[in-house]
Amino acid sequence: MLNSQHLITFKLLVEQESFTQTARSLGITQPAVSQHIQKLEQELGRVLLIRHGRKIELTVAGKTLYQHAQDLEKEYLDLMTRWPQTA
């Protein structure tokens, strides 16, 4: 089962394009961001990012996962918007 925090870290890293900025945004260390990505790659059995110094490039698997992460976030936000209306 995927760790949701690892997925959140991955999505934010893709959007911010910086391990350091992602760490700051999440209130964790840069090595923790790297560990989240490594664990996510291990969980999925796929390389998600190619690192070019300080730059990152998404692999095909990374692009696919990012799209799914965006979809999940949208569904979650839709649910939270509608949830109060169900009471």
C-alpha positions as CSV (number, residue, x, y, z in Angstrom):
1,M,0.0,0.0,0.0
2,L,1.3,3.5,-0.9
3,N,2.3,5.8,1.9
4,S,0.2,8.9,1.4
5,Q,2.9,11.2,2.9
6,H,5.4,9.9,0.3
7,L,2.8,10.7,-2.4
8,I,2.3,14.2,-1.0
9,T,6.0,14.7,-0.9
10,F,6.4,13.5,-4.5
11,K,3.6,15.8,-5.8
12,L,5.0,18.8,-4.0
13,L,8.5,18.1,-5.3
14,V,7.3,17.9,-8.8
15,E,5.5,21.2,-8.4
16,Q,8.3,23.0,-6.6
17,E,11.2,21.4,-8.5
18,S,13.4,21.7,-5.5
19,F,14.2,19.2,-2.7
20,T,15.2,22.0,-0.4
21,Q,12.0,24.1,-1.0
22,T,9.8,20.9,-0.7
23,A,11.5,20.2,2.6
24,R,10.8,23.7,3.9
25,S,7.2,23.6,2.7
26,L,6.6,20.2,4.5
27,G,8.6,21.2,7.6
28,I,11.0,18.2,7.2
29,T,14.7,17.9,6.2
30,Q,16.0,17.6,2.7
31,P,17.3,14.1,3.4
32,A,13.8,13.2,4.5
33,V,12.4,14.3,1.2
34,S,14.9,12.2,-0.6
35,Q,14.0,9.2,1.6
36,H,10.3,9.7,0.8
37,I,11.0,9.6,-2.9
38,Q,13.3,6.6,-2.6
39,K,10.7,4.7,-0.5
40,L,8.0,5.6,-3.0
41,E,10.1,4.3,-5.9
42,Q,10.8,1.1,-3.9
43,E,7.1,0.7,-3.1
44,L,6.2,1.1,-6.8
45,G,9.2,-0.7,-8.2
46,R,9.8,2.2,-10.7
47,V,12.2,5.1,-11.0
48,L,10.1,8.2,-10.8
49,L,12.7,11.0,-11.1
50,I,16.0,11.5,-12.9
51,R,18.2,13.9,-11.0
52,H,20.4,16.3,-13.0
53,G,22.3,18.1,-10.2
54,R,19.7,20.3,-8.6
55,K,17.2,19.7,-11.5
56,I,14.7,16.9,-11.7
57,E,13.2,15.2,-14.7
58,L,10.1,13.0,-14.4
59,T,10.3,9.6,-16.0
60,V,7.2,8.2,-17.8
61,A,6.3,6.4,-14.6
62,G,6.8,9.7,-12.7
63,K,4.5,11.6,-15.1
64,T,1.8,8.9,-14.7
65,L,2.0,9.0,-11.0
66,Y,2.0,12.8,-10.9
67,Q,-1.2,12.8,-13.0
68,H,-2.8,10.3,-10.6
69,A,-1.7,12.3,-7.6
70,Q,-3.4,15.4,-9.1
71,D,-6.5,13.4,-9.7
72,L,-6.5,12.1,-6.1
73,E,-6.1,15.6,-4.7
74,K,-9.0,16.9,-6.8
75,E,-11.2,14.0,-5.7
76,Y,-10.3,14.7,-2.1
77,L,-11.0,18.4,-2.4
78,D,-14.4,17.6,-4.1
79,L,-15.3,15.2,-1.3
80,M,-14.4,17.8,1.4
81,T,-16.5,20.4,-0.4
82,R,-19.5,18.1,-0.7
83,W,-19.2,16.4,2.7
84,P,-20.9,19.1,4.8
85,Q,-23.8,19.0,2.4
86,T,-24.5,15.3,3.1
87,A,-25.4,15.9,6.8
